[in-house]
Amino acid sequence: DRAIPGPLNHAQIPELAQRGLARVEAFFDLLEERLQDSPFIAGEAFSLADISTFVFVDFARVIKMRIPEDNTATRAWFDSVQARPSASA
C-alpha cells in the first residue's frame, strides 16, 4: 500500500508497476546505445546530464534494476563516474 510517497497509503497497480519496469529496461537500452557513440551522455565532456543519469542508474537498485550484464559501455561509463572524487562526496 505504498505505491507513491506521501502521508496516505495507495495500493500499487500491478500493470503500472510492470510498465515502469519496462520503461527502465528501455532506458538502459537507450543509454547503452548512446554511450557506444559518446564518452558522456551529452557529448564529449562530463556534464549535468551525466550526474542526473548516474543518480538515476544508481537509484534503480531500489527497484532491483541494475545495468544489464551485456551493456558494457554503460558499465564502463558508470564505473568511471563512480570513481570521480565528487561521486563519493
Accessible surface in RSA format (square Angstrom, percent):
REM  Atomic radii and reference values for relative SASA: ProtOr
REM  Chains: A
REM  Algorithm: Lee & Richards
REM  Probe-radius: 1.40
REM  Slices: 20
REM RES _ NUM      All-atoms   Total-Side   Main-Chain    Non-polar    All polar
REM                ABS   REL    ABS   REL    ABS   REL    ABS   REL    ABS   REL
RES ASP A   1   118.03  82.7  79.33  79.0  38.70  91.5  14.53  34.2 103.50 103.2
RES ARG A   2   134.53  56.5 107.50  54.8  27.03  64.4  67.43  92.2  67.10  40.7
RES ALA A   3    42.54  39.1  12.45  19.2  30.09  68.5  15.53  21.9  27.01  71.6
RES ILE A   4    93.67  53.3  91.07  67.8   2.60   6.3  93.22  67.1   0.46   1.2
RES PRO A   5   125.80  91.7 105.81  96.5  19.99  72.7 111.44  92.0  14.36  89.3
RES GLY A   6    36.83  45.4   0.00   N/A  36.83  45.4  26.15  71.8  10.67  23.9
RES PRO A   7   137.84 100.5  98.86  90.1  38.98 141.7 111.73  92.2  26.12 162.3
RES LEU A   8   120.31  67.0 117.53  84.1   2.78   7.0 119.05  83.6   1.26   3.4
RES ASN A   9    99.14  68.4  73.44  71.0  25.69  61.9  14.42  34.7  84.71  81.9
RES HIS A  10    81.62  44.6  77.19  53.7   4.43  11.3  50.51  52.1  31.10  36.2
RES ALA A  11    71.64  65.9  53.37  82.4  18.28  41.6  53.63  75.5  18.02  47.7
RES GLN A  12   115.67  64.7  98.19  71.8  17.48  41.6  22.46  47.8  93.21  70.7
RES ILE A  13    99.96  56.9  96.85  72.1   3.11   7.5  97.85  70.5   2.10   5.7
RES PRO A  14    90.97  66.3  86.99  79.3   3.99  14.5  90.53  74.7   0.44   2.7
RES GLU A  15   128.05  73.5 119.10  90.1   8.95  21.3  70.05 135.5  58.00  47.4
RES LEU A  16    90.08  50.2  83.70  59.9   6.39  16.1  86.63  60.8   3.46   9.3
RES ALA A  17    32.80  30.2  18.65  28.8  14.15  32.2  30.43  42.9   2.37   6.3
RES GLN A  18   115.13  64.4 112.62  82.3   2.51   6.0  43.80  93.2  71.34  54.1
RES ARG A  19   146.08  61.3 139.48  71.1   6.59  15.7  56.35  77.0  89.73  54.4
RES GLY A  20    30.98  38.2   0.00   N/A  30.98  38.2  30.01  82.3   0.97   2.2
RES LEU A  21    56.74  31.6  55.88  40.0   0.86   2.2  55.88  39.2   0.86   2.3
RES ALA A  22    54.78  50.4  48.19  74.4   6.60  15.0  50.08  70.5   4.70  12.5
RES ARG A  23   171.00  71.8 162.32  82.7   8.68  20.7  45.05  61.6 125.96  76.3
RES VAL A  24    15.71  10.3  14.79  13.4   0.92   2.2  15.70  13.6   0.01   0.0
RES GLU A  25    98.88  56.8  96.28  72.8   2.60   6.2  28.29  54.7  70.59  57.6
RES ALA A  26    59.13  54.4  51.22  79.0   7.90  18.0  55.08  77.6   4.04  10.7
RES PHE A  27    64.36  32.2  60.23  37.3   4.13  10.7  63.85  38.7   0.51   1.5
RES PHE A  28     0.97   0.5   0.97   0.6   0.00   0.0   0.97   0.6   0.00   0.0
RES ASP A  29    91.90  64.4  84.58  84.2   7.33  17.3  29.46  69.3  62.44  62.3
RES LEU A  30   118.44  66.0 115.54  82.7   2.90   7.3 117.39  82.4   1.05   2.8
RES LEU A  31     8.70   4.8   5.28   3.8   3.42   8.6   8.47   6.0   0.22   0.6
RES GLU A  32    15.22   8.7  15.22  11.5   0.00   0.0  14.13  27.3   1.09   0.9
RES GLU A  33   111.46  64.0 108.24  81.9   3.22   7.7  32.89  63.6  78.57  64.1
RES ARG A  34    95.06  39.9  89.83  45.8   5.24  12.5  42.05  57.5  53.02  32.1
RES LEU A  35    14.64   8.2   1.83   1.3  12.82  32.2   1.83   1.3  12.82  34.5
RES GLN A  36   121.24  67.8  85.58  62.5  35.65  84.9  26.18  55.7  95.05  72.1
RES ASP A  37   117.10  82.0  81.63  81.3  35.47  83.9  26.42  62.2  90.69  90.4
RES SER A  38     8.23   7.0   3.56   4.8   4.67  10.7   6.42  13.7   1.81   2.5
RES PRO A  39    71.32  52.0  50.27  45.8  21.05  76.5  62.89  51.9   8.43  52.4
RES PHE A  40    45.27  22.6  45.27  28.0   0.00   0.0  45.27  27.4   0.00   0.0
RES ILE A  41    31.61  18.0  26.50  19.7   5.11  12.3  26.50  19.1   5.11  13.9
RES ALA A  42    69.87  64.2  33.70  52.0  36.17  82.3  40.89  57.6  28.99  76.8
RES GLY A  43    19.03  23.5   0.00   N/A  19.03  23.5  19.03  52.2   0.00   0.0
RES GLU A  44   140.69  80.8 117.75  89.1  22.94  54.6  65.92 127.5  74.77  61.0
RES ALA A  45    69.25  63.7  61.39  94.7   7.86  17.9  64.84  91.3   4.41  11.7
RES PHE A  46    52.76  26.4  29.39  18.2  23.37  60.8  29.39  17.8  23.37  66.9
RES SER A  47    39.67  33.5  31.27  41.7   8.40  19.3  39.02  83.1   0.65   0.9
RES LEU A  48   131.47  73.2 124.79  89.3   6.68  16.8 125.13  87.9   6.33  17.0
RES ALA A  49    34.25  31.5  22.49  34.7  11.76  26.8  31.35  44.2   2.90   7.7
RES ASP A  50     0.00   0.0   0.00   0.0   0.00   0.0   0.00   0.0   0.00   0.0
RES ILE A  51    82.52  47.0  81.47  60.7   1.04   2.5  82.52  59.4   0.00   0.0
RES SER A  52    62.68  53.0  51.33  68.5  11.35  26.1  37.50  79.9  25.18  35.3
RES THR A  53    16.37  11.6  13.31  13.5   3.06   7.3   3.38   4.5  12.98  19.6
RES PHE A  54    26.61  13.3  26.61  16.5   0.00   0.0  26.61  16.1   0.00   0.0
RES VAL A  55    89.22  58.7  86.46  78.3   2.76   6.7  88.68  77.1   0.54   1.5
RES PHE A  56    83.37  41.7  78.41  48.6   4.96  12.9  82.79  50.2   0.58   1.7
RES VAL A  57     7.61   5.0   3.06   2.8   4.55  11.0   3.06   2.7   4.55  12.3
RES ASP A  58    45.71  32.0  44.11  43.9   1.61   3.8   3.85   9.1  41.87  41.8
RES PHE A  59   128.58  64.3 127.19  78.8   1.40   3.6 127.87  77.5   0.71   2.0
RES ALA A  60     4.65   4.3   0.21   0.3   4.44  10.1   4.48   6.3   0.17   0.4
RES ARG A  61   110.42  46.4  98.34  50.1  12.07  28.7  24.96  34.1  85.45  51.8
RES VAL A  62    81.70  53.8  58.21  52.7  23.49  56.6  65.78  57.2  15.93  43.2
RES ILE A  63    84.04  47.8  68.39  50.9  15.65  37.7  75.33  54.2   8.71  23.6
RES LYS A  64   183.43  89.5 154.10  94.5  29.33  69.8 111.81 100.6  71.62  76.3
RES MET A  65    27.96  14.5  25.94  17.2   2.02   4.8  10.08   8.6  17.88  23.7
RES ARG A  66   152.57  64.1 138.88  70.8  13.70  32.6  58.69  80.2  93.88  56.9
RES ILE A  67    13.51   7.7   2.19   1.6  11.32  27.3   2.19   1.6  11.32  30.7
RES PRO A  68    48.14  35.1  36.49  33.3  11.65  42.3  46.60  38.5   1.53   9.5
RES GLU A  69   173.18  99.4 146.36 110.7  26.82  63.9  68.71 132.9 104.46  85.3
RES ASP A  70   117.59  82.4  96.70  96.2  20.88  49.4  43.41 102.2  74.17  74.0
RES ASN A  71    10.31   7.1  10.30  10.0   0.01   0.0   0.00   0.0  10.31  10.0
RES THR A  72    95.94  68.2  91.04  92.3   4.90  11.7  66.13  88.8  29.81  45.1
RES ALA A  73    22.49  20.7  11.77  18.2  10.72  24.4  19.95  28.1   2.54   6.7
RES THR A  74     0.00   0.0   0.00   0.0   0.00   0.0   0.00   0.0   0.00   0.0
RES ARG A  75    96.87  40.7  96.87  49.4   0.00   0.0  44.71  61.1  52.16  31.6
RES ALA A  76    62.95  57.9  50.97  78.7  11.98  27.2  58.26  82.0   4.68  12.4
RES TRP A  77     9.95   4.0   4.04   2.0   5.91  13.9   9.47   5.0   0.49   0.8
RES PHE A  78    14.48   7.2  14.48   9.0   0.00   0.0  14.48   8.8   0.00   0.0
RES ASP A  79    64.28  45.0  58.91  58.6   5.37  12.7  27.41  64.5  36.87  36.8
RES SER A  80    62.02  52.4  49.04  65.5  12.98  29.9  48.22 102.7  13.81  19.3
RES VAL A  81     5.76   3.8   5.58   5.1   0.18   0.4   5.76   5.0   0.00   0.0
RES GLN A  82    91.72  51.3  81.77  59.8   9.95  23.7  22.63  48.2  69.08  52.4
RES ALA A  83    82.56  75.9  47.85  73.8  34.71  79.0  59.14  83.3  23.43  62.1
RES ARG A  84    90.39  38.0  86.46  44.1   3.93   9.4  19.36  26.5  71.03  43.0
RES PRO A  85   117.57  85.7 104.78  95.5  12.78  46.5 112.61  93.0   4.96  30.8
RES SER A  86    80.46  68.0  59.21  79.0  21.25  48.9  50.97 108.5  29.49  41.3
RES ALA A  87    41.55  38.2   4.14   6.4  37.41  85.1  14.51  20.4  27.04  71.6
RES SER A  88   101.76  86.0  63.26  84.4  38.51  88.7  50.73 108.0  51.04  71.5
RES ALA A  89   121.93 112.1  49.76  76.8  72.18 164.2  87.09 122.6  34.84  92.3
END  Absolute sums over single chains surface
CHAIN  1 A     6553.3       5424.1       1129.2       4055.9       2497.5
END  Absolute sums over all chains
TOTAL          6553.3       5424.1       1129.2       4055.9       2497.5
